[in-house]
C-alpha cells in the first residue's frame, strides 16, 4: 500500500551563512513554496499542461546525492557464501534501484522577516538571485509559487501500490548523516526491490533530504515519490498554484502565450520582478496584451474577419486576372516603348538595361494596397524601367520609367518619370527631372498612353545635356 512520510528537519550549516541570519533576524516561514524554471518550460510545459513534473532522482546535481552512500552491511553466518558477491555488486543494485525509481521536485521555502529591516523581501522564495541565475534561465525565466498544503495534498492523492511518498525541507550538513545498517539476509530473502523500498523508508533524511552545506542558500523543500515506474510523475497544480513571478529579463515575445495559459488559472497572481538598488522588487505583471497587438480596424469575431480576408483575397485575384487580360495590349505597348528608348536616343559610349515588372514610375502613396485593406483599389499594376549609364558603369544613371494601373469603375492611370541617379548613393535617391500622372477612362486609354510615352521620350532626350555634363565630371 502507498505510504506517506513527512520529514521535517531544521536548517543546518556554517554559522557564517544561514545560522547567523537566523539569529540576527526573526523570520517566519510561510505556507508558500517556489519553483524556478525557464520561460518555455513554465509556459509551454507546466502552465500549459497544468502539471508539475517530478524528475528522476538520479538527475540531482549534488555529489552527495549523485554517489552511493555505502552503508554498513550486517550479516549472519548463514550469509557468508553470499556476502562477498553482495559486497562486490549488491549495494550498487540497491542504490541504483532507489535512484532509478525515485522522483523528486525541488522547491524553495519562503520566509517573512518579522522585524523592521531595510529589505523585508530578502528571504522570500522568489528573491534568490543565485537561483534565478542557476535555474531561472539567467533571470529570463519564471518562478512559480505554490500553496504547500495544496501541493502536498495533491501528491498524497497519487495512489499506487508499492509506493512511498515523502516531503520536507532539506538539511544542509558538513558530513552526511549515517544511514541504518543494511542486512544481507533480508536482501537475500525479500529481494533487492523490497530491500530498496525498506531502506528508503527507514532512511529518508539520509537519502533524499540531506545536501552539502554549499547548497544552503537554496533553502530547499522537496516532494519525493518512490514507485516502481522508471518514468517521471506529473502532479496537477491548478488548485495549488498561487503566483507566477516573471524574471527581470523575461522575454516579451512569451507574454502572449503566458497570458493565454493563465486564463485557466483564475486565482493566480502574475508578478513582474524588477532589479533595483541591488534587490529584486515585485511589481504587478502583465494582465492583457498591448492594444496595438490585439486591435483591429475591422470589428467582429475571428471567424468573421478571417472569412472576410479570404473573400477579399479571392475577389482581388479575380479582378486582377480580368484587368490583366483586358489591358495586356496596352502594357505590351508601354514595355515596347521603354525598351526602344536607348535606340531612339542614340547616345554614344553608353550602355542600357531594361527592367520589366518595375513600378519605379508610381509614387509610393499611389501603389496598390493588400486585398481588403481600406483605400483606393488597384486591380492590376505593372511597368518597366530603362537605365542608361556610361560604359564604365561608374558614372550617373539616367532612369526612364513608365507604369500602368487599372482602377475601379473602368479607370486607368498612367505614370512616367525621368530621373538621374548618382554613383555612390542609394539607388532610390535620384534627381527627378520630370514626372507625369494621367488618369483616364478605358475608352481614351490608347490615345493618352501614346501621348505619355511620347513625352517620356522627349523628356529623356532633353535630359541628355545634363547627363553628358555629369558623365564628363566623374
Beta strands, then each sheet from edge to edge (+ up, - down):
strand 1: 3-6
strand 2: 27-37
strand 3: 51-56
strand 4: 73-74
strand 5: 102-113
strand 6: 142-147
strand 7: 164-169
strand 8: 171-173
strand 9: 182-183
strand 10: 210-212
strand 11: 220-226
strand 12: 233-236
strand 13: 241-246
strand 14: 269-276
strand 15: 279-284
strand 16: 350-356
strand 17: 378-390
strand 18: 397-407
strand 19: 411-421
strand 20: 430-441
sheet 1: 1+ 7+ 11- 5+ 2- 6+ 13- 14- 15+
sheet 2: 1+ 7+ 11- 5+ 3- 12+
sheet 3: 4+ 9+
sheet 4: 8+ 10+
sheet 5: 16+ 17- 18+ 19- 20+
end
